[in-house]
């Protein structure tokens, strides 16, 4: 009986994922709009807002809060664009993006198990990359968001940042990179290439050469989970778990080690 129920669940998942009708051209437009808004539009918006309202250099807390909400607005706007393409233009259900509760607990559990197996590889990749750069006398730089967490004094802003990083960002990024982008890539290049390409793009948008390999490995795992389960449940849970562990680690550095990142 349990096996029959699982087979039915898998068949239902496959029905949800059938016939992705949006094209690679649609995905490319959305992806470049995302890049333009995040890396050109948001800094420009913050700069204009800063000049218009007379913020000064010492108002870092206000500027960071503004940047956070601008980022949230941009991500929500991109998701709305994806919804319009998938559900209105092509008349799909949102389940075509992997937003399905089918077999959620099983998929999430399997995702976490695979993440725990992959985590040592991700950590080892970080050590190897840092060792290579250190060998050539290059000191790895921290991402802006990492420095933000370590420096931020306001509990409100820090709480908003943690909520965005742990909950909002993983959900939005999985919808965009796995549910939408990977599905379009798969139509043109096949499953394996699509997973690899989406992982590379996912890693590239983080703009961190020192963490590229780690994020790429995580992206491969997330893409594999989406391909295996045909829903975003596992990849979202894994993404949330990874961000949570990362931010807990940073908070431990912040409050117990004076914000000093240990060398590799």
PyMOL commands that set and color helices and strands:
alter all, ss='L'
color gray80, all
select helices_A, chain A and resi 2-17+24-53+60-89+94-97+104-135+144-151+155-189+191-204+212-229+233-256
alter helices_A, ss='H'
color red, helices_A
deselect
rebuild
show_as cartoon
